[in-house]
Amino acid sequence: PLGEEGGAGHLIICEVVLMHFSDHVFDDNGKIDPQKMDLMGRMGRAFYCRAHGDNVFPIVQPVKQMGIGFDGLPEHLRTSTVLTGNDLAQLAGFEQLPGQEAVQKIKEQPEVKTLLANATDDTLIPALHQQVQAWIADGRTAEAFALAMVVEHI
């Protein structure tokens, strides 16, 4: 039991020894396709949501090492007023921060040169974060992370 007050519940820790799945939820590679399942999530109290369409997306998960985690992200990312928790989770899944070479390569892109040239001290970080968010949404997460690190290399 996790308490007696409103919102309290129970924490159950168990070992799953067997699971059953309908054949229709598997993709051509034999992996579970979340788009083929009727997944639900509890939001709290009496509120739930369905997870489907663009609301279901992959996040980089290192296979051999743990990701850097939220605490490993620079402060300007953790305290961003632009980036969402989902955006940060995508970055926190990387095994390490982008290096100087990756950051320099990003700085050479014409759209980044324009962004840096037009930004002031007050607008640089929000402008970078907006572009980072757009690139994450486009699936360019590694490039987005390198762009986010431009602030650290100015």
CNS distance restraints for C-alpha pairs under 8 A (distance, minus, plus):
assign (resid   1 and name CA) (resid   8 and name CA) 7.65 0.50 0.50
assign (resid   1 and name CA) (resid   9 and name CA) 6.03 0.50 0.50
assign (resid   1 and name CA) (resid  10 and name CA) 4.42 0.50 0.50
assign (resid   1 and name CA) (resid  11 and name CA) 6.51 0.50 0.50
assign (resid   2 and name CA) (resid   8 and name CA) 5.42 0.50 0.50
assign (resid   2 and name CA) (resid   9 and name CA) 5.32 0.50 0.50
assign (resid   2 and name CA) (resid  10 and name CA) 5.37 0.50 0.50
assign (resid   2 and name CA) (resid  11 and name CA) 6.80 0.50 0.50
assign (resid   3 and name CA) (resid   8 and name CA) 5.07 0.50 0.50
assign (resid   3 and name CA) (resid   9 and name CA) 6.77 0.50 0.50
assign (resid   4 and name CA) (resid   8 and name CA) 6.00 0.50 0.50
assign (resid   7 and name CA) (resid  45 and name CA) 7.26 0.50 0.50
assign (resid  21 and name CA) (resid  25 and name CA) 7.14 0.50 0.50
assign (resid  24 and name CA) (resid  36 and name CA) 7.16 0.50 0.50
assign (resid  25 and name CA) (resid  32 and name CA) 5.70 0.50 0.50
assign (resid  25 and name CA) (resid  33 and name CA) 5.73 0.50 0.50
assign (resid  25 and name CA) (resid  34 and name CA) 7.39 0.50 0.50
assign (resid  25 and name CA) (resid  36 and name CA) 5.01 0.50 0.50
assign (resid  25 and name CA) (resid  37 and name CA) 6.01 0.50 0.50
assign (resid  26 and name CA) (resid  30 and name CA) 5.36 0.50 0.50
assign (resid  26 and name CA) (resid  31 and name CA) 5.29 0.50 0.50
assign (resid  26 and name CA) (resid  32 and name CA) 4.46 0.50 0.50
assign (resid  26 and name CA) (resid  33 and name CA) 5.52 0.50 0.50
assign (resid  26 and name CA) (resid  36 and name CA) 7.67 0.50 0.50
assign (resid  27 and name CA) (resid  31 and name CA) 5.50 0.50 0.50
assign (resid  27 and name CA) (resid  32 and name CA) 6.18 0.50 0.50
assign (resid  27 and name CA) (resid  33 and name CA) 5.67 0.50 0.50
assign (resid  33 and name CA) (resid  37 and name CA) 7.16 0.50 0.50
assign (resid  34 and name CA) (resid  38 and name CA) 7.99 0.50 0.50
assign (resid  34 and name CA) (resid  39 and name CA) 7.47 0.50 0.50
assign (resid  34 and name CA) (resid  52 and name CA) 7.51 0.50 0.50
assign (resid  34 and name CA) (resid  56 and name CA) 7.45 0.50 0.50
assign (resid  35 and name CA) (resid  52 and name CA) 5.72 0.50 0.50
assign (resid  35 and name CA) (resid  53 and name CA) 6.72 0.50 0.50
assign (resid  35 and name CA) (resid  56 and name CA) 7.55 0.50 0.50
assign (resid  38 and name CA) (resid  50 and name CA) 7.14 0.50 0.50
assign (resid  38 and name CA) (resid  51 and name CA) 7.32 0.50 0.50
assign (resid  38 and name CA) (resid  52 and name CA) 7.61 0.50 0.50
assign (resid  39 and name CA) (resid  50 and name CA) 5.85 0.50 0.50
assign (resid  39 and name CA) (resid  51 and name CA) 5.36 0.50 0.50
assign (resid  39 and name CA) (resid  52 and name CA) 7.34 0.50 0.50
assign (resid  40 and name CA) (resid  48 and name CA) 6.77 0.50 0.50
assign (resid  40 and name CA) (resid  49 and name CA) 5.56 0.50 0.50
assign (resid  40 and name CA) (resid  50 and name CA) 4.49 0.50 0.50
assign (resid  40 and name CA) (resid  51 and name CA) 5.75 0.50 0.50
assign (resid  41 and name CA) (resid  48 and name CA) 5.56 0.50 0.50
assign (resid  41 and name CA) (resid  49 and name CA) 5.30 0.50 0.50
assign (resid  41 and name CA) (resid  50 and name CA) 6.41 0.50 0.50
assign (resid  41 and name CA) (resid  51 and name CA) 7.13 0.50 0.50
assign (resid  42 and name CA) (resid  47 and name CA) 6.25 0.50 0.50
assign (resid  42 and name CA) (resid  48 and name CA) 4.41 0.50 0.50
assign (resid  42 and name CA) (resid  49 and name CA) 6.53 0.50 0.50
assign (resid  43 and name CA) (resid  47 and name CA) 5.29 0.50 0.50
assign (resid  43 and name CA) (resid  48 and name CA) 5.18 0.50 0.50
assign (resid  43 and name CA) (resid  49 and name CA) 7.02 0.50 0.50
assign (resid  44 and name CA) (resid  48 and name CA) 7.26 0.50 0.50
assign (resid  51 and name CA) (resid  55 and name CA) 5.92 0.50 0.50
assign (resid  51 and name CA) (resid  56 and name CA) 6.04 0.50 0.50
assign (resid  52 and name CA) (resid  56 and name CA) 5.55 0.50 0.50
assign (resid  59 and name CA) (resid  89 and name CA) 7.30 0.50 0.50
assign (resid  59 and name CA) (resid  90 and name CA) 5.19 0.50 0.50
assign (resid  59 and name CA) (resid  93 and name CA) 7.01 0.50 0.50
assign (resid  60 and name CA) (resid  90 and name CA) 6.06 0.50 0.50
assign (resid  60 and name CA) (resid  91 and name CA) 7.87 0.50 0.50
assign (resid  60 and name CA) (resid  93 and name CA) 5.28 0.50 0.50
assign (resid  60 and name CA) (resid  94 and name CA) 6.50 0.50 0.50
assign (resid  61 and name CA) (resid  67 and name CA) 7.03 0.50 0.50
assign (resid  61 and name CA) (resid  93 and name CA) 5.41 0.50 0.50
assign (resid  61 and name CA) (resid  94 and name CA) 7.03 0.50 0.50
assign (resid  62 and name CA) (resid  66 and name CA) 6.16 0.50 0.50
assign (resid  62 and name CA) (resid  67 and name CA) 6.13 0.50 0.50
assign (resid  62 and name CA) (resid  93 and name CA) 6.73 0.50 0.50
assign (resid  62 and name CA) (resid  94 and name CA) 6.60 0.50 0.50
assign (resid  62 and name CA) (resid  95 and name CA) 6.35 0.50 0.50
assign (resid  65 and name CA) (resid  95 and name CA) 6.50 0.50 0.50
assign (resid  66 and name CA) (resid  93 and name CA) 7.71 0.50 0.50
assign (resid  66 and name CA) (resid  95 and name CA) 6.26 0.50 0.50
assign (resid  67 and name CA) (resid  92 and name CA) 6.06 0.50 0.50
assign (resid  67 and name CA) (resid  93 and name CA) 4.45 0.50 0.50
assign (resid  67 and name CA) (resid  94 and name CA) 4.89 0.50 0.50
assign (resid  67 and name CA) (resid  95 and name CA) 4.29 0.50 0.50
assign (resid  67 and name CA) (resid  96 and name CA) 7.08 0.50 0.50
assign (resid  68 and name CA) (resid  72 and name CA) 4.99 0.50 0.50
assign (resid  68 and name CA) (resid  73 and name CA) 7.25 0.50 0.50
assign (resid  68 and name CA) (resid  92 and name CA) 5.46 0.50 0.50
assign (resid  68 and name CA) (resid  93 and name CA) 6.32 0.50 0.50
assign (resid  68 and name CA) (resid  94 and name CA) 6.06 0.50 0.50
assign (resid  68 and name CA) (resid  95 and name CA) 5.40 0.50 0.50
assign (resid  68 and name CA) (resid  96 and name CA) 5.92 0.50 0.50
assign (resid  68 and name CA) (resid  97 and name CA) 7.75 0.50 0.50
assign (resid  69 and name CA) (resid  73 and name CA) 7.01 0.50 0.50
assign (resid  69 and name CA) (resid  89 and name CA) 7.71 0.50 0.50
assign (resid  69 and name CA) (resid  92 and name CA) 4.38 0.50 0.50
assign (resid  69 and name CA) (resid  93 and name CA) 6.22 0.50 0.50
assign (resid  69 and name CA) (resid  94 and name CA) 7.93 0.50 0.50
assign (resid  70 and name CA) (resid  78 and name CA) 7.14 0.50 0.50
assign (resid  70 and name CA) (resid  88 and name CA) 7.14 0.50 0.50
assign (resid  70 and name CA) (resid  89 and name CA) 7.12 0.50 0.50
assign (resid  70 and name CA) (resid  92 and name CA) 5.27 0.50 0.50
assign (resid  72 and name CA) (resid  92 and name CA) 7.17 0.50 0.50
assign (resid  73 and name CA) (resid  77 and name CA) 6.41 0.50 0.50
assign (resid  73 and name CA) (resid  78 and name CA) 6.47 0.50 0.50
assign (resid  73 and name CA) (resid  91 and name CA) 7.83 0.50 0.50
assign (resid  73 and name CA) (resid  92 and name CA) 6.63 0.50 0.50
assign (resid  73 and name CA) (resid  97 and name CA) 7.90 0.50 0.50
assign (resid  74 and name CA) (resid  78 and name CA) 6.55 0.50 0.50
assign (resid  75 and name CA) (resid  79 and name CA) 6.02 0.50 0.50
assign (resid  76 and name CA) (resid  80 and name CA) 5.85 0.50 0.50
assign (resid  76 and name CA) (resid 125 and name CA) 7.71 0.50 0.50
assign (resid  77 and name CA) (resid  83 and name CA) 7.41 0.50 0.50
assign (resid  77 and name CA) (resid  88 and name CA) 7.40 0.50 0.50
assign (resid  77 and name CA) (resid 129 and name CA) 7.91 0.50 0.50
assign (resid  77 and name CA) (resid 148 and name CA) 7.65 0.50 0.50
assign (resid  78 and name CA) (resid  88 and name CA) 7.36 0.50 0.50
assign (resid  80 and name CA) (resid 126 and name CA) 7.71 0.50 0.50
assign (resid  80 and name CA) (resid 129 and name CA) 7.50 0.50 0.50
assign (resid  81 and name CA) (resid 126 and name CA) 7.64 0.50 0.50
assign (resid  82 and name CA) (resid 126 and name CA) 6.65 0.50 0.50
assign (resid  82 and name CA) (resid 129 and name CA) 6.14 0.50 0.50
assign (resid  82 and name CA) (resid 130 and name CA) 6.39 0.50 0.50
assign (resid  82 and name CA) (resid 133 and name CA) 7.87 0.50 0.50
assign (resid  83 and name CA) (resid  87 and name CA) 5.77 0.50 0.50
assign (resid  83 and name CA) (resid  88 and name CA) 6.72 0.50 0.50
assign (resid  83 and name CA) (resid 129 and name CA) 6.41 0.50 0.50
assign (resid  83 and name CA) (resid 130 and name CA) 7.43 0.50 0.50
assign (resid  83 and name CA) (resid 133 and name CA) 6.29 0.50 0.50
assign (resid  84 and name CA) (resid  88 and name CA) 6.33 0.50 0.50
assign (resid  85 and name CA) (resid  89 and name CA) 6.04 0.50 0.50
assign (resid  86 and name CA) (resid  90 and name CA) 6.39 0.50 0.50
assign (resid  87 and name CA) (resid  91 and name CA) 6.70 0.50 0.50
assign (resid  87 and name CA) (resid 133 and name CA) 6.64 0.50 0.50
assign (resid  87 and name CA) (resid 136 and name CA) 6.94 0.50 0.50
assign (resid  88 and name CA) (resid  92 and name CA) 5.98 0.50 0.50
assign (resid  89 and name CA) (resid  93 and name CA) 6.25 0.50 0.50
assign (resid  90 and name CA) (resid  94 and name CA) 7.59 0.50 0.50
assign (resid  90 and name CA) (resid 136 and name CA) 7.94 0.50 0.50
assign (resid  90 and name CA) (resid 141 and name CA) 7.29 0.50 0.50
assign (resid  91 and name CA) (resid 141 and name CA) 7.28 0.50 0.50
assign (resid  91 and name CA) (resid 145 and name CA) 6.33 0.50 0.50
assign (resid  97 and name CA) (resid 145 and name CA) 7.81 0.50 0.50
assign (resid  98 and name CA) (resid 102 and name CA) 6.09 0.50 0.50
assign (resid  98 and name CA) (resid 103 and name CA) 6.80 0.50 0.50
assign (resid  98 and name CA) (resid 145 and name CA) 6.76 0.50 0.50
assign (resid  98 and name CA) (resid 146 and name CA) 5.43 0.50 0.50
assign (resid  98 and name CA) (resid 149 and name CA) 7.10 0.50 0.50
assign (resid  99 and name CA) (resid 103 and name CA) 6.38 0.50 0.50
assign (resid  99 and name CA) (resid 146 and name CA) 7.76 0.50 0.50
assign (resid 100 and name CA) (resid 104 and name CA) 6.02 0.50 0.50
assign (resid 100 and name CA) (resid 153 and name CA) 7.61 0.50 0.50
assign (resid 101 and name CA) (resid 105 and name CA) 6.19 0.50 0.50
assign (resid 102 and name CA) (resid 106 and name CA) 6.36 0.50 0.50
assign (resid 102 and name CA) (resid 143 and name CA) 8.00 0.50 0.50
assign (resid 102 and name CA) (resid 146 and name CA) 5.96 0.50 0.50
assign (resid 103 and name CA) (resid 107 and name CA) 6.25 0.50 0.50
assign (resid 103 and name CA) (resid 146 and name CA) 4.93 0.50 0.50
assign (resid 103 and name CA) (resid 147 and name CA) 6.38 0.50 0.50
assign (resid 103 and name CA) (resid 149 and name CA) 6.55 0.50 0.50
assign (resid 103 and name CA) (resid 150 and name CA) 5.99 0.50 0.50
assign (resid 103 and name CA) (resid 153 and name CA) 7.76 0.50 0.50
assign (resid 104 and name CA) (resid 108 and name CA) 6.50 0.50 0.50
assign (resid 105 and name CA) (resid 109 and name CA) 7.10 0.50 0.50
assign (resid 106 and name CA) (resid 112 and name CA) 7.00 0.50 0.50
assign (resid 106 and name CA) (resid 143 and name CA) 7.03 0.50 0.50
assign (resid 106 and name CA) (resid 146 and name CA) 6.61 0.50 0.50
assign (resid 106 and name CA) (resid 147 and name CA) 6.14 0.50 0.50
assign (resid 107 and name CA) (resid 112 and name CA) 5.74 0.50 0.50
assign (resid 107 and name CA) (resid 113 and name CA) 6.19 0.50 0.50
assign (resid 107 and name CA) (resid 147 and name CA) 7.49 0.50 0.50
assign (resid 107 and name CA) (resid 150 and name CA) 7.32 0.50 0.50
assign (resid 108 and name CA) (resid 112 and name CA) 7.00 0.50 0.50
assign (resid 108 and name CA) (resid 113 and name CA) 6.45 0.50 0.50
assign (resid 109 and name CA) (resid 113 and name CA) 6.23 0.50 0.50
assign (resid 110 and name CA) (resid 114 and name CA) 6.21 0.50 0.50
assign (resid 111 and name CA) (resid 115 and name CA) 6.19 0.50 0.50
assign (resid 112 and name CA) (resid 116 and name CA) 6.08 0.50 0.50
assign (resid 113 and name CA) (resid 117 and name CA) 6.03 0.50 0.50
assign (resid 114 and name CA) (resid 118 and name CA) 6.12 0.50 0.50
assign (resid 115 and name CA) (resid 119 and name CA) 6.14 0.50 0.50
assign (resid 115 and name CA) (resid 127 and name CA) 7.35 0.50 0.50
assign (resid 115 and name CA) (resid 128 and name CA) 7.65 0.50 0.50
assign (resid 116 and name CA) (resid 124 and name CA) 7.07 0.50 0.50
assign (resid 119 and name CA) (resid 123 and name CA) 5.48 0.50 0.50
assign (resid 119 and name CA) (resid 124 and name CA) 4.92 0.50 0.50
assign (resid 119 and name CA) (resid 127 and name CA) 7.34 0.50 0.50
assign (resid 120 and name CA) (resid 124 and name CA) 5.70 0.50 0.50
assign (resid 123 and name CA) (resid 127 and name CA) 5.94 0.50 0.50
assign (resid 124 and name CA) (resid 128 and name CA) 6.07 0.50 0.50
assign (resid 125 and name CA) (resid 129 and name CA) 6.03 0.50 0.50
assign (resid 125 and name CA) (resid 151 and name CA) 7.36 0.50 0.50
assign (resid 126 and name CA) (resid 130 and name CA) 6.13 0.50 0.50
assign (resid 127 and name CA) (resid 131 and name CA) 6.41 0.50 0.50
assign (resid 128 and name CA) (resid 132 and name CA) 6.05 0.50 0.50
assign (resid 128 and name CA) (resid 147 and name CA) 7.12 0.50 0.50
assign (resid 128 and name CA) (resid 148 and name CA) 6.53 0.50 0.50
assign (resid 129 and name CA) (resid 133 and name CA) 6.04 0.50 0.50
assign (resid 129 and name CA) (resid 148 and name CA) 6.75 0.50 0.50
assign (resid 130 and name CA) (resid 134 and name CA) 6.28 0.50 0.50
assign (resid 131 and name CA) (resid 135 and name CA) 6.18 0.50 0.50
assign (resid 131 and name CA) (resid 144 and name CA) 7.57 0.50 0.50
assign (resid 132 and name CA) (resid 136 and name CA) 6.19 0.50 0.50
assign (resid 132 and name CA) (resid 144 and name CA) 4.64 0.50 0.50
assign (resid 132 and name CA) (resid 145 and name CA) 7.05 0.50 0.50
assign (resid 132 and name CA) (resid 147 and name CA) 6.51 0.50 0.50
assign (resid 132 and name CA) (resid 148 and name CA) 6.32 0.50 0.50
assign (resid 133 and name CA) (resid 137 and name CA) 6.25 0.50 0.50
assign (resid 133 and name CA) (resid 144 and name CA) 7.38 0.50 0.50
assign (resid 134 and name CA) (resid 138 and name CA) 6.31 0.50 0.50
assign (resid 135 and name CA) (resid 139 and name CA) 6.30 0.50 0.50
assign (resid 135 and name CA) (resid 140 and name CA) 4.97 0.50 0.50
assign (resid 135 and name CA) (resid 141 and name CA) 6.31 0.50 0.50
assign (resid 135 and name CA) (resid 143 and name CA) 7.37 0.50 0.50
assign (resid 135 and name CA) (resid 144 and name CA) 5.51 0.50 0.50
assign (resid 136 and name CA) (resid 140 and name CA) 5.29 0.50 0.50
assign (resid 136 and name CA) (resid 141 and name CA) 4.67 0.50 0.50
assign (resid 136 and name CA) (resid 144 and name CA) 6.11 0.50 0.50
assign (resid 140 and name CA) (resid 144 and name CA) 6.06 0.50 0.50
assign (resid 141 and name CA) (resid 145 and name CA) 6.14 0.50 0.50
assign (resid 142 and name CA) (resid 146 and name CA) 6.40 0.50 0.50
assign (resid 143 and name CA) (resid 147 and name CA) 6.15 0.50 0.50
assign (resid 144 and name CA) (resid 148 and name CA) 6.16 0.50 0.50
assign (resid 145 and name CA) (resid 149 and name CA) 6.41 0.50 0.50
assign (resid 146 and name CA) (resid 150 and name CA) 6.72 0.50 0.50
assign (resid 149 and name CA) (resid 153 and name CA) 6.79 0.50 0.50
assign (resid 150 and name CA) (resid 154 and name CA) 6.41 0.50 0.50
